[in-house]
Amino acid sequence: MAEQNPRLELERFELREPDRYRFELDRREFLGAGLLLTLFITQEAAAQGNGIEARLHLGEDGTITVLSGKIEEGQGARTEIAMAAAEELGVPLARVSVVLGDTARVPNDGGTWGSATTPRTIPAVRSACASARGILGQSGHKSYAELAKAGGKIAGAVPAKVSLQAVSEWRILGKSQARPGGEAIVRGAHEYPSDVKRPGMLYGAVLRAPADGARLESVDLEAARKLAGVVAVRDGEFAGCAAATSYEARKAVAALAASARWSTVNAKVSSENLYDYLKQNPGRVRDDVKGSPGTAAGQRIKGEYRCAYIQHAPMEPRAAVADWENGRLTVWTGSSNPFGVRDALARAFSLSAGQVRVITPDFGGGFGGKHTGEAAIEAARLAKEAGKPVSLRWTRAEEFAWAYCRPAALIEVEAAVEGGSITAVGFCQLQFGGVGAGESIQAGEHAAPVYRVRIAAAAGIVPGAGVDGEQLRARGVHGRTGC
Amino acid sequence: MPVYRFEVNGQARSVETAADRPLLEVLREDLGLTGTKYGCGEGQCRACTVLVDGRPAPSCVTPVRNVAGKRVKTIEGLAGDGALTAVQRAFLEAQAFQCGYCTPGMVLGATALLERTPGPSEQQIREGLNGHICRCTGYPRIVAAVQLASRFEREAESNG
């Protein structure tokens, strides 16, 4: 629904999973979407403004809140953002609290990936906070609380040139600092997405296909509905249940599974023939050749390297709690891409992005594997049916079978060496999913006078790795190879 | 459905539930104790570790009927609202967590380890916590935290 903001740079290697579900709409919902799009754009524009107020809130009670669209999954963004803010504001670290990944409150800083928080977000936080410090200085007030009480405003655009604290003057940055909220973690009190509880909440479970690509032909919802307190729904390829406990929800889904009929799938690929399959089905191929590396003189050295499909395996599997209220949807979930999940929810339910709020509690690891919002969409579909909030926590088995993988790849490298010089280089990288081929393909000319570089992106064969070459490009599905 | 009575963090509890329901889900969904984490559902990652009569047990594969009449301690029961235990203080001081999702299981595993092996060697810590998975791979700090906890306990003893 939303165009990508050109000011936000997507990591080119990023895997972005195609929408998994197409829910049916009723006509009223369909007609509603266009009108609200306008509101969404306006809200979006405001949220992405570079005004200080989008980044920083000063309370009259002395609280200082820094806002960012980045998220915390154990990599330390919360600590680092608090450090940068405290440094530039000139206050102790403990005075700063940080709100992350709440799409209704924070500016869209893009997804948390590509190691971009430090080079992109931290400078934005520092500039906004340094501007605030400047405003405080000019106001004559002694503290931010006093300024806030006096009705002073920390607002307006962050000037292009802001005077930042000199590195030599740093009190907080550049030194190890304890992670904010650490005590809640050791007490077991930190609320992860799996732990979020809402009044009247049910627990959900989803009917999974017996194989990737199998299609649900029929299912008997009554088999589940006759169990006490069970809500069951089928919508296109989606079917699932919600109940008072996850135990009952699983039992209900087992009842659905017993009656479900699936179209069969003929698997073409297995672990045994994965790399042969890649060679035979390289997909979209890009070649860059100079000279004839095959006939270059010298001793030849060859190597073949294989990267398996690998799960990201965060400790906390995908989890989401969805709560509908008057047609508006709030979802608590663990994703590195809260605004992307918000937009995916809006697409799935034909809402404007302004009707969807995604809140991202600090979650239990992602490792590049939680850029998508499958659990959020599934929880929301169940909650919509139930008319109550639903918590959906993927099992480990679901996480391993249905979460997207780091794509598999085959890399063949060959070089010819004569008289201590490399005379020719051959480099062939075949992989499922796209690749940031630009750098690799241009590397040839630096490596040797004669070279052949081939980069190929095949259609993915496991969930999340794409469907075919065209769709890979159209949907921007990429996967990182990096063995 | 049958009713099971057991003690949780020093309080008598009774739960009417299916006999084969995992203790983990009873703790989290019925008793509101979400500090205990689901990681694998197969007793393979120890994120769900609780103490049953003082011994670490993977609550995800412990049917609730197995704890009838027993004492269960979860992460919430270590310090309650009061001062942190030596192990909790040590994990905090050593910053022995990143995402922190494995921490409750680690803390309870370490608590049981120090109980049965006071003053453990590094090797004993590594063996004692073997099976507790930290995907953020913060193991060196976790080992350091257990060593620090051991020191805290020794100091408390010599002062007391």
HADDOCK unambig.tbl for C-alpha pairs under 7 A between the chains (distance, minus, plus):
assign (segid A and resid 73 and name CA) (segid B and resid 99 and name CA) 5.41 0.50 0.50
assign (segid A and resid 74 and name CA) (segid B and resid 98 and name CA) 4.25 0.50 0.50
assign (segid A and resid 74 and name CA) (segid B and resid 99 and name CA) 3.50 0.50 0.50
assign (segid A and resid 75 and name CA) (segid B and resid 98 and name CA) 6.55 0.50 0.50
assign (segid A and resid 178 and name CA) (segid B and resid 95 and name CA) 6.74 0.50 0.50
assign (segid A and resid 182 and name CA) (segid B and resid 92 and name CA) 6.28 0.50 0.50
assign (segid A and resid 183 and name CA) (segid B and resid 92 and name CA) 6.52 0.50 0.50
assign (segid A and resid 185 and name CA) (segid B and resid 100 and name CA) 6.01 0.50 0.50
assign (segid A and resid 186 and name CA) (segid B and resid 88 and name CA) 5.58 0.50 0.50
assign (segid A and resid 186 and name CA) (segid B and resid 92 and name CA) 6.79 0.50 0.50
assign (segid A and resid 186 and name CA) (segid B and resid 103 and name CA) 6.46 0.50 0.50
assign (segid A and resid 186 and name CA) (segid B and resid 104 and name CA) 6.41 0.50 0.50
assign (segid A and resid 187 and name CA) (segid B and resid 75 and name CA) 6.23 0.50 0.50
assign (segid A and resid 187 and name CA) (segid B and resid 76 and name CA) 6.07 0.50 0.50
assign (segid A and resid 188 and name CA) (segid B and resid 35 and name CA) 4.12 0.50 0.50
assign (segid A and resid 188 and name CA) (segid B and resid 75 and name CA) 5.70 0.50 0.50
assign (segid A and resid 188 and name CA) (segid B and resid 76 and name CA) 6.07 0.50 0.50
assign (segid A and resid 188 and name CA) (segid B and resid 104 and name CA) 5.81 0.50 0.50
assign (segid A and resid 189 and name CA) (segid B and resid 35 and name CA) 5.98 0.50 0.50
assign (segid A and resid 195 and name CA) (segid B and resid 34 and name CA) 5.69 0.50 0.50
assign (segid A and resid 245 and name CA) (segid B and resid 29 and name CA) 6.81 0.50 0.50
assign (segid A and resid 247 and name CA) (segid B and resid 21 and name CA) 6.80 0.50 0.50
assign (segid A and resid 314 and name CA) (segid B and resid 135 and name CA) 6.31 0.50 0.50
assign (segid A and resid 315 and name CA) (segid B and resid 39 and name CA) 5.61 0.50 0.50
assign (segid A and resid 315 and name CA) (segid B and resid 101 and name CA) 6.58 0.50 0.50
assign (segid A and resid 315 and name CA) (segid B and resid 135 and name CA) 6.08 0.50 0.50
assign (segid A and resid 316 and name CA) (segid B and resid 39 and name CA) 5.94 0.50 0.50
assign (segid A and resid 316 and name CA) (segid B and resid 101 and name CA) 6.79 0.50 0.50
assign (segid A and resid 363 and name CA) (segid B and resid 99 and name CA) 6.57 0.50 0.50
assign (segid A and resid 364 and name CA) (segid B and resid 99 and name CA) 5.11 0.50 0.50
assign (segid A and resid 364 and name CA) (segid B and resid 100 and name CA) 6.73 0.50 0.50
assign (segid A and resid 364 and name CA) (segid B and resid 101 and name CA) 5.09 0.50 0.50
assign (segid A and resid 365 and name CA) (segid B and resid 99 and name CA) 5.77 0.50 0.50
assign (segid A and resid 396 and name CA) (segid B and resid 39 and name CA) 6.81 0.50 0.50
assign (segid A and resid 396 and name CA) (segid B and resid 40 and name CA) 4.95 0.50 0.50
assign (segid A and resid 396 and name CA) (segid B and resid 41 and name CA) 6.84 0.50 0.50
